[in-house]
Amino acid sequence: MTGAQAQALQQLLLVGFRVEQMGKRVIKVQRGNDYRLVLQDGGLKRAMGARR
């Protein structure tokens, strides 16, 4: 896990997300029906099938 990725993950955990799956390159987090991917550069992407 990169430093930027750890920082973005920490912010999401504070808002109520929980880690769903942790891979080598991305981390999948979930809060209700909202799934997001934390990329290696610290960026966030909404996972496919995520509701708004």
DRENTIPA-512488 format. One line per 8 residues: their letters; for each residue x, y, z of N, C-alpha, C, O. Coordinates in pm, 1 decimal. Atoms other than C-alpha are relative to their C-alpha. Layout:
N
A	X Y Z X Y Z X Y Z X Y Z | ... $
END
This chain:
52
MTGAQAQA	85.0 -116.0 0.0 0.0 0.0 0.0 90.4 123.4 0.0 185.4 132.8 77.8 | -78.5 -122.3 9.1 137.5 339.5 -97.7 -44.8 99.3 106.6 -149.7 82.0 168.6 | 34.0 -101.8 -98.8 138.5 643.9 128.3 -126.9 75.1 -35.9 -211.3 100.2 50.1 | 120.0 -71.2 44.8 -122.0 826.3 -80.6 -123.7 -87.2 14.6 -230.9 -38.6 50.7 | 110.9 94.5 -11.9 -341.5 517.1 -81.9 -40.9 -15.9 146.7 -159.9 -22.5 177.3 | 29.2 13.1 -142.8 -315.3 482.0 296.8 -71.0 123.5 53.4 -161.6 112.6 136.0 | 62.0 -124.6 -44.6 -407.3 847.3 347.9 -144.7 8.8 -47.3 -232.7 46.6 30.0 | 136.6 -2.4 53.2 -714.0 823.9 121.4 -87.0 -102.8 71.6 -203.6 -75.8 100.6 $
LQQLLLVG	74.4 104.4 -70.7 -820.5 500.5 292.2 -35.5 45.1 141.3 -146.4 20.3 188.4 | 25.0 -47.9 -136.2 -788.1 659.1 636.6 -114.6 100.9 1.8 -197.8 97.9 92.5 | 108.3 -98.4 7.8 -1016.3 947.6 531.9 -134.0 -67.9 -22.8 -234.4 -27.9 36.2 | 124.8 71.5 25.7 -1278.2 705.7 398.4 -46.1 -77.2 123.4 -165.8 -83.7 151.0 | 36.6 73.9 -120.9 -1268.2 496.9 716.1 -59.6 93.1 105.5 -149.0 52.8 180.0 | 54.1 -97.2 -95.3 -1333.7 810.0 923.8 -142.7 40.1 -33.6 -219.5 76.2 55.6 | 133.6 -40.1 44.6 -1646.6 884.3 717.3 -99.5 -115.6 10.4 -219.6 -94.8 -6.9 | 91.4 111.5 -20.0 -1790.0 536.4 775.4 11.8 -113.0 -99.9 -66.8 -207.5 -94.3 $
FRVEQMGK	-21.4 110.0 93.5 -1661.4 319.9 490.7 72.7 -112.4 72.3 140.6 -89.1 172.3 | -75.5 113.0 -53.2 -1527.7 -27.8 565.1 67.3 -71.8 -116.1 18.4 -68.3 -229.0 | -77.1 68.7 103.6 -1271.7 -232.9 373.8 -73.3 -127.5 -38.7 -99.7 -213.5 45.4 | 68.2 118.0 53.0 -1445.4 -489.4 154.6 103.4 -100.9 -51.2 92.4 -220.8 -25.6 | -99.4 88.1 60.0 -1142.0 -627.9 -29.5 128.7 78.7 -19.2 125.0 194.3 -61.4 | -128.0 -67.5 14.5 -771.5 -543.2 -32.7 86.3 -80.2 -96.2 124.9 -193.4 -66.9 | -82.6 66.0 99.3 -572.8 -630.2 -342.9 138.5 61.8 -5.8 173.1 145.8 77.3 | -135.4 -53.3 12.9 -219.5 -556.5 -459.8 -0.2 143.7 -50.9 85.6 223.5 -13.0 $
RVIKVQRG	-0.4 -132.5 61.4 -316.2 -247.0 -658.3 -114.8 89.1 43.3 -100.0 211.2 45.8 | 116.1 -79.7 -40.9 -659.8 -135.6 -540.4 -59.8 -55.1 129.0 -43.1 -172.4 162.7 | 72.5 38.6 -120.7 -861.9 -141.5 -219.9 -146.0 34.3 -23.8 -178.0 146.8 -62.1 | 143.4 -20.9 19.2 -1239.6 -182.1 -240.5 -62.6 27.5 136.0 -49.6 -52.5 228.7 | 66.1 -36.3 -125.4 -1437.1 -3.2 32.2 -149.3 13.3 -24.3 -192.7 37.8 -136.9 | 145.6 1.5 13.1 -1810.6 -7.5 100.5 -63.5 76.1 114.8 -17.1 70.6 228.8 | 88.4 -60.3 -100.6 -2071.1 200.9 283.0 -140.4 -10.0 -56.7 -176.7 65.7 -146.7 | 134.0 23.3 53.9 -2424.4 75.0 224.4 9.5 -55.2 -141.1 71.6 -159.2 -163.1 $
NDYRLVLQ	-6.4 41.2 140.6 -2469.9 47.6 -153.5 107.5 75.0 -77.0 114.5 63.3 -199.3 | -103.8 -81.5 63.2 -2176.2 279.5 -226.0 133.5 -73.2 8.7 188.8 -89.2 117.4 | -129.2 67.8 7.7 -1862.2 94.6 -338.6 98.8 92.2 -69.0 65.7 152.6 -171.0 | -103.0 -82.3 61.8 -1540.4 281.1 -416.0 131.5 -75.6 -2.2 158.2 -160.7 82.7 | -132.2 58.9 12.9 -1195.3 179.7 -530.3 103.5 106.6 33.7 97.0 218.0 -18.2 | -110.0 -90.0 -33.1 -887.1 343.2 -377.5 118.9 -44.2 -84.0 171.0 -154.2 -65.4 | -109.0 32.7 90.9 -616.3 351.9 -645.0 134.9 25.2 66.3 141.2 85.4 173.4 | -133.8 -12.7 -57.6 -239.3 343.8 -584.4 44.0 144.8 15.4 121.6 176.4 105.6 $
DGGLKRAM	-38.6 -141.0 -9.4 -205.3 718.4 -646.8 -87.3 77.4 98.8 -73.6 199.1 110.6 | 86.8 -64.4 -97.4 -468.7 791.6 -379.8 -132.3 46.2 -57.6 -217.0 98.2 15.0 | 125.1 -39.5 64.5 -744.6 858.9 -631.7 -112.5 -96.7 32.6 -89.5 -211.5 70.7 | 118.3 81.7 -27.1 -1097.1 729.5 -587.9 -78.0 -20.3 -128.4 -84.9 69.4 -212.4 | 88.1 31.4 112.3 -1321.7 560.8 -843.8 -122.0 -68.9 55.5 -112.5 -151.7 146.0 | 122.1 69.9 -37.9 -1680.0 456.5 -804.9 0.1 -135.0 -70.0 19.3 -142.2 -191.4 | -2.5 134.7 57.1 -1698.4 81.2 -857.0 -121.8 -21.8 -89.2 -225.9 40.5 -68.3 | 111.4 27.9 90.4 -1919.1 -55.6 -1134.7 -117.4 -56.7 78.4 -99.9 -143.4 164.0 $
GARR	119.9 47.2 -66.2 -2275.0 -110.4 -1019.6 -30.9 74.9 128.1 -128.3 42.8 196.2 | 23.7 -76.2 -122.9 -2248.5 140.3 -734.4 -116.7 95.6 -20.4 -127.4 161.1 -124.0 | 113.2 -92.3 7.3 -2564.5 335.4 -663.5 41.4 134.8 54.6 130.0 144.7 139.5 | -31.3 -135.6 -47.1 -2557.0 709.0 -611.5 -88.7 41.7 110.9 -75.6 152.9 162.0 $
END
